[in-house]
Amino acid sequence: MCGTGLITSTHTTGEPARPAPGIEPSAFRIIQGALSNATRHAPGAEVRMEVDHRPSVVTIRVANASANPPDRLSARPPPEDTK
C-alpha cells in the first residue's frame, strides 16, 4: 500500500503472543481490506491503524479522516418554513 501514496500510522498496544491458528492470516486480510477500502473510497486521507494484543484477543481498528471534508454549511438541511 505504500506505493499508492497512502499515509498511514500504526499504534500497537499489548504484548504480541503466538496467535491461534488462522488468526494471523485473518488479521492480515482484515487490515489489507481496510487499507484497500480507504484507498478506494477516501483517496488522500490519512489512515490510522491500531492493534491491541491481549492474551486471548487481538483487536484491530482501522480508521481514516476524510480527505475532503464536506462544507459544513452545505451539509446542513434547509431551514423549515415558519409561516
C-alpha positions as CSV (number, residue, x, y, z in Angstrom):
1,M,0.0,0.0,0.0
2,C,3.0,2.3,0.5
3,G,3.4,2.5,-3.3
4,T,-0.1,4.1,-3.6
5,G,0.9,7.1,-1.6
6,L,-1.4,6.1,1.3
7,I,-0.4,7.9,4.5
8,T,-0.6,5.5,7.5
9,S,0.3,5.5,11.1
10,T,0.3,2.4,13.3
11,H,-0.2,2.2,17.0
12,T,0.3,-1.1,18.8
13,T,-0.5,-1.9,22.4
14,G,-0.1,-5.1,24.5
15,E,2.4,-7.9,24.1
16,P,2.1,-9.8,20.8
17,A,1.8,-13.5,21.5
18,R,1.8,-16.6,19.4
19,P,-1.7,-16.4,17.9
20,A,-4.1,-19.3,17.5
21,P,-4.0,-20.9,14.0
22,G,-5.8,-18.8,11.5
23,I,-5.6,-15.5,13.4
24,E,-2.6,-14.1,11.8
25,P,-3.8,-14.5,8.1
26,S,-7.2,-13.3,9.1
27,A,-5.8,-10.2,10.8
28,F,-3.6,-9.6,7.7
29,R,-6.7,-9.8,5.4
30,I,-8.8,-7.5,7.6
31,I,-6.1,-4.8,7.5
32,Q,-5.4,-5.3,3.8
33,G,-9.1,-4.9,3.0
34,A,-9.5,-1.8,5.2
35,L,-6.5,-0.2,3.6
36,S,-7.8,-1.1,0.2
37,N,-11.2,0.5,1.0
38,A,-9.5,3.6,2.4
39,T,-7.5,4.0,-0.8
40,R,-10.6,3.4,-3.0
41,H,-13.2,5.5,-1.0
42,A,-11.1,8.2,0.7
43,P,-8.1,8.9,-1.5
44,G,-5.6,11.2,0.1
45,A,-7.0,10.6,3.6
46,E,-4.6,9.6,6.4
47,V,-5.3,6.2,7.8
48,R,-4.6,5.2,11.4
49,M,-4.2,1.5,12.3
50,E,-4.5,0.3,15.9
51,V,-3.7,-3.2,17.0
52,D,-4.3,-4.2,20.6
53,H,-2.8,-7.6,21.7
54,R,-4.4,-9.3,24.7
55,P,-3.8,-12.9,26.0
56,S,-6.8,-14.3,24.1
57,V,-7.9,-11.4,21.8
58,V,-6.4,-9.3,19.1
59,T,-8.4,-6.1,18.4
60,I,-7.8,-4.3,15.1
61,R,-9.1,-0.8,14.3
62,V,-8.5,1.0,11.1
63,A,-9.9,4.5,10.6
64,N,-9.4,7.3,8.2
65,A,-10.0,11.0,8.3
66,S,-12.0,12.5,5.4
67,A,-9.7,13.5,2.6
68,N,-12.2,16.2,1.5
69,P,-14.4,17.2,4.5
70,P,-17.8,18.4,3.4
71,D,-18.6,22.1,3.7
72,R,-20.5,22.3,7.0
73,L,-22.8,25.0,5.6
74,S,-23.8,23.0,2.6
75,A,-24.3,19.8,4.7
76,R,-27.0,21.5,6.8
77,P,-30.6,20.9,5.9
78,P,-32.5,23.9,4.7
79,P,-34.4,25.8,7.5
80,E,-38.0,24.9,8.0
81,D,-40.6,27.4,6.7
82,T,-42.1,29.2,9.8
83,K,-45.0,30.9,8.0
